[in-house]
Amino acid sequence: MIAQAVHIAAYWGIMKALNIDAPLSASLWLVLVGSAVVLLPISINGLGLQESAYVVVLKTYGVETTTAVGFALIARILMVMFSLAGGLFLLRLNLMRGRKKI
C-alpha cells in the first residue's frame, strides 16, 4: 500500500516536471494499469508493455504521444535507478558482514 502511494506521488512529480496537465487520478490509473500489465507473462519485467500502457493511459487524458513516451521512459529509468541503488546497498551490507566473519 505504501509502495503504491509512493509510486503515485512519483508519477505525479514526473507529470508536473514535464508540464503534463492531468489530474491526480491519472497517476492512480498509471500505477494500477502499470502494475497489472507487468503480470502478463509475455515480456521480461513488463519491458515495453508498461511503457505502452502508460502512453495509452496518458493519451486518454489528452497528453501528446511524444510527451507520454517521455514520461514512460523517465518512469522506467527511475525504477531502474532505485533498484540499482537498493541492490548496491545490499551488496555493500553483505560485503561488510562477510569481512567481520574473517
N, C-alpha and C positions, 0 to 999 in steps of 0.2 A: 504494500500500500504506500509506504513512504517512497519507495523507488519510483513508482508511477507518478507521485506528486512531484518528485524532483525532475522527472522527465518532462512533465507538463510545464514546469517553470523554466526548464532549459529551452524547450521548444518555443515558449512564449518569448524568451530573451532573444533567441535566434531570429524570430519573426520581427521583433522590434528592431534588431540590428540591421535587418535587410529592408526595413520600412514596409513590411507587409501589413496592410491594414485588414486584419481579420480578428474576429472576437476570440476571447479566451477559450470558447468551446472548440475552436479549430485545433488548439493544442491538445485538448482532450481527445478529439477524434483521431488526431495523428498518433497519439500513444495507443489508443485502442486498436486501430487498424494496423499500425506497425507491429504491435505485439502479436496480433492474430496471424498476420502474413508470415512471420518468422516460423510459425509452427508448421507451415506447409513443407513437406519433405522433398521439394524439387530444387532446392538451392542450398548452398552452404551458408549457414547463418543468415539466410534470407537476403543474401547479397544480390542486389538488383531488384528483387521483389519489393523489399521495403522501400527503396527509393521510388519505385514506380507507384507504390501505394501513397506515398507522401505527395507525389505530383498530382495524382488523381484527387486526393482529398483537398489539396490547396486549390486546384482548378475549380472545385465546386464553390469555393469562396471568392472566385474571381481573380485569382493570382495568375500572372503570366507564367507560361511554361518555363522560360529561362530562369525566372526568379524561383520557381518551385524546385527546379533541378538544383539550383544553387543551395537552397535550404536543405534539400536531401543530402547533398554532398557534405555540407558543413556538419549536419547532424551525424553522418557516418564517421567523419573524421574525428569528431568529439568523442564518439563511442569508442573508437579505436584508441585514441589518446588516453582516455580514462582507464580503459582495460590494460593498456601497456603500463601506465603508472602504477596500477594496483599489482600487476604481475612483477614489476621490478621491485616494488616494496616488499612483496612476499619473498622474492628471491634473495634480497639482501637480508631479510629477517632470518631466513633459513641458513644462509651462509654464516651469519653471526652466531647462531645457535650451534652450528657444526664446529666452529673454531673453539668454543668453550668446552666441548667434549674431549678435545685432543689434549 
